[in-house]
Amino acid sequence: MSVDQSAPVGGGEEKESVATAAAARTYPVAPGYRLNVRSGPGTGYAVVRVLPLGAQVSITCQTNGTTVTGPYGTSSLWNRIGNGEYVSDTYVYTGSDGYVAPPCS
């Protein structure tokens, strides 16, 4: 089991929308977290960037990877938010414990 986030911090009103043409809906990252974006669906993949506090993400597809525990539970589900960009579903409020986007192919 792994943890995949930068240290929680308070304050700040930074917001970022990770937009993709394929996804029309955005989902908020857990409050107080700067979330690591990885090159693949797991904590063994390189961090390609870090989402700021208050970020929203568009999920193009979802896949299984490393099991992570975050503010929204423990899961092996990862969300692809861009080309070569994945975040753990446990740090994104989707309102579901399952898939909210098609499986990645």
N, C-alpha and C positions, 0 to 999 in steps of 0.2 A: 504494500500500500504506500502511496506517495502523496505528498502535498505539492500542489502546483500553483503557487502564487507568490507575489512579492509580499513583503510584510504589510499587514493592514495599517493604514494610516488614517488619521482624522483630518477633517477640513478639506478645503479645496473644492472647487466647483468645475474642474476640468471635465469636458465631455468630448467624446469622439464617436462617430458613427462609422462602422466598418461596413461600407455599402458594397453590394454586389448586384449585378443586373438580374441574377436568377432568383434572389430572395426579396420579397416585398415587405416582410415583417422584421422588426428588430426586437431584440431581447436585452434587458439590462444585465450587466455584470453585477455581482453581489456588492452592496454598498461597502465602502471602506477598503476595497481591494484594487491593487494594480495587478492585472492578470497577465501572466506569461503567455505569449503566443508562440507556439512551437512549430517546427517544420514538419512534424508528423504527429500521429495520435498517441502520444505517450511522453512520459517524463524523461525518457532516454534520448529524445530528439532535441536538437539545438533550439534555444530560445532565439527567435528571429526579431522580436520586439516585445514591448510591454505596453498593455493598454492602460490608459490613465484612469484615475478615479472617475466614476460616473459614466463609463463607456457603455455604449449600446453596440450589439453585434447582430449582423444578419447571418443566418445559418443556411449555407447552401446544401449541405448534406451532413449525415452523421455516421460514425463508425465506431467499432470497439477498439480499445487500446489498453494502456496501463490503467489499473484501478486506482482511483484518486478519492480522497476524502476532502470535502470542502463544505462551505456553509449550507449547501443544499443536499447534503447526504454523501453517500459513498457509491461510486459508479465507475464502470469502465467505458462509458459512453463519451465520445469526443465529438465536438462540433467543428466542421470545416467552415471558416469564416472568410477565406480567400484562397488563392492559389498557393498551396504549400503553407497554409496557416491554420493551425488547430488550437482549440482551447478545450479544457475539461468542462463537461456539462455540469459538473458539481459547483461551478462558479458562475453559472448563467441561469437566471430565473426564466424558465420556459413555462412554468405552471404544470409540468408533466415529469414523471419519472422515466418516461419512455421517449420514443422517437417523435419529433415535431417536424422533421424534414425527411426527405427520402434518404435511404442508405447510400453511402458513397460507393461508387463502382470502381 
